[in-house]
Amino acid sequence: MIEDKNQQRTDLGQIGEFGLIDHLAKNFEIKQSSTIKGIGDDAAVLDFKGDKVVVSTDFLVEGVHFDLSYMPLKHLGYKSVMVNLSDIYAMNAQASQVTVSIAVSNRFPLEAIEELYAGIQTACNIYDVDLVGGDTTSSTSGLVISVTAIGHVDKDNEVYRSGAKPNDLLVVTGDLGAAYLGLQVLEREKEVFKVNPQNQPDLDQYTYLVERQLKPEARKDIVKLLKDLDVKPTSMIDISDGLSSEILHICKNSDVGCDLYETKIPLDPQVISTCEEFNIDSTTIALNGGEDYELLMTISQEDFPKIKANPNLTVIGYITEKNAGAHLVTRADQKIELQAQGWKSFKSTED
């Protein structure tokens, strides 16, 4: 929960907007040489010395993207940075700065915002990025967080969604579906708690799933790995809305089709066992779950020998001509048309 009656509670009105900014920013140190001026002026000043600059922004809205009944504020701060850094890494770029803006209602004391920013600071420290600005304001509807991530990439090294070619290999990092299942476990325990507040959830058998939901990690390591392997993907995207949605984004932007093999989709054993417990299909979860923040890419077949022994990368299919369509090849060797059924920011009233 967001409030402990025994803890100190400092009303944000006591320190004001600029006092809050100064209070939150004082513990953030500048680490990047590209950061010339951070917080404290009208705008940040950055110098990337000839590299191309990449920028990405995301909103996280209470009640839409997170539920504070089971999402600790420190984890939320961490995750809010991760979801943005992931977009930078999906461009084959290195993240270097973030700005964070928040809108908060008066139910949040200073101590709660400190927790949120402790998570943001942890993310900045681990991923070596500078907090260089943002904004704070009041909200009438809970907590809203907006993070902008800034990064840089060597000239001609950037990777878009639009470069996939027929016969390229479809490759994914890590494993899929765990974050969505973690959410299902947390939602189930929330309902149990509503019925019996004395009940303490036992999440030991779901630790990986819950961590993937509450504290995801962006794949900064993959950008370096690809460079070390001398592999430049022909296209790349991060998996935030579900594997099927992201594959179809690449197909649309690259004007191609694909064959995705069900038997090749990487799944953690905890995902498989929990799918059996919930009586749901693991392939459906991997295709449509979302929030994995792994990277999906296409690479030339010529680069296959460079990646084939790497445990971080799994070949899950290949790119075809556009007129062949985008398909899932099932375990029974049947082709089913891929459909984007993952996360949708705007759902129609008929859904």
Summary of the structure (lengths in Angstrom):
residues: 351
radius of gyration: 21.3
end to end distance: 30.4
largest distance: 65.2
contacts: 1133
relative contact order: 0.15
helix: 37%
strand: 23%
